[in-house]
Amino acid sequence: MAESVLKSPAVLKFDTDFFTKSSLKPEGVIDTGVCGDIVVASLLDKPEWKFIVKKFSLLDEERVPRNKTMFNREVKFMQSVRHPFLVKCIYAAECPGYLAICMKYYYSRTLNFHVGNIDLSLSEQCVVQVACALRYLHKNNLVHLDVKLDNVFVDGQHNAILGDFGLALEMPAGQQTLKARNIGGTFGYLSPEIMKAAAETEIDPYKLDCYSLGVVLWSLVFQRAPKQAVNYYFETRKTRDLQENIRDMLLRLLERDPARRVTIADFLHRVRRDSIYRNIIDTN
């Protein structure tokens, strides 16, 4: 049985506020999730150094168990995985009233802010990079389950970095499916089989990551926000003026039948033949 790459999360204990202890100045809340605020902060003596602090509230007793579970899962994944296109945890801490994860701040933000402003070549590069990150995860029996524009960060060199492991899972060695009730995701990125599945239906979660990646590429190419009601595969088929390599990428990822949908490894193998980003595929 393959050894798990996931290790127990290393969490510091602070007896005071996270920002005070870390010599950080909060600059503003950029988003509020189900667990708490996501804050941009700068180092007090070097304000040009910025970080993201993701907070998990411990103030609502009913939500504490869920928030602790999601915090521990995310920290464990971020501290354990090692890949250039996956977001890393700088450190995590338990503070009075909340849990916190400190991460690098990406000045170019997420792919969601680049829809309509990114050309086909860079769209292909970003999707190839996220696919490389997913190939690494899948090889280690890990599934992300929330691949979406908002969870792909863009660094200063226009590299795509996949983050947010709040829904990620480790698959038992040799197991290919999960019951639908155990799988999360975001509307607009969910594949047809998970949308129509009963709670006990067995689903291949690796193929869900493939489909969600296809939706990311579709949004970048068609310059439209994802919507669950859209048949992405049909929209791709009926559009005549797509580059053939982009059309092929989309159709392979967005295949509605999961049995015919490519795996991430097969997708990268096929893309490699024609892609100018062959070196990225070979070295990551």
C-alpha positions, 0 to 999 in steps of 0.5 A: 500500500502506497504511503500517504503524502499527507502529514499531520498539520503543524499549527502554532498556538498564539495567546494573542491576535494573529496579526499582532503576533506576526507583526502584520497590519491588516489592510482589508477584507477581500472576501468572506467565505463560509468559515470567515474572512480572507484578509490582505495584510502587510509586514509592519516594517516592510509594507511592500511585503503582503500576505493573505490570511485566511481566518476560520471563526471559532465564535459560532459554537455550531460552526466550530466543528466544521470550521476546525475540520476544514482548517485542519484539512486545508493546512494538512494538504498545503503543508504536505504537497510539494508542487510549483503550481500549488499554493503553499502555507507559510504557517498556520496558527490557533488564536483567540477566537479564530484559526488562521492560515498565512499564505503568499499574496498574489498581486495578479489575483485569481483567474476570475479577474482575467476572464476577457483579458487573457489570450488563448496562448496564456489560457492554454499555459494556465490550464496546462499548469493547473493540469500538472498540479492535478496530475501530481495530486491524482498520482498521490491519491488526492483529489481537489474537488473545487477547481475553479477560476477563483481558486487559481492564482496568478503570479508575477510571471503569469503562472497559474497556482492552484489553491484552496484545499477546503474540499480536497480529499485523500482516496484510499489506495486502490479506490476509484470512486466515492459516494456522491454525498461525500463530494463537494464542489461549486455550481457552474463547475459540477459535471453532469454525473454529479448533478444527477447522482443520488446520494449513494451513487458511486462517482469517480472524483478524479474525473470531476477535477478534469471536468472542472478544469475544462470549465475553467478553460471554457470560461477563459476561451469564451470569456463568460462566467460559468453557469450550471445550466450551460452545456459547455460541450455543446457550446464548444462543438457548435462554435466553428472558429476555435483553434483546433488544439483548444477545441480538442482540449475542451472536448476531452475535458468536458466530455459529458460521459465520465467513462469517455472523459480523459484522465488528467494524465492522458489529457497532458499526454495528448496536449503535449504533442502539439503544445508550445508548453511541452517543457512545462508538462515534462518538468512539472 
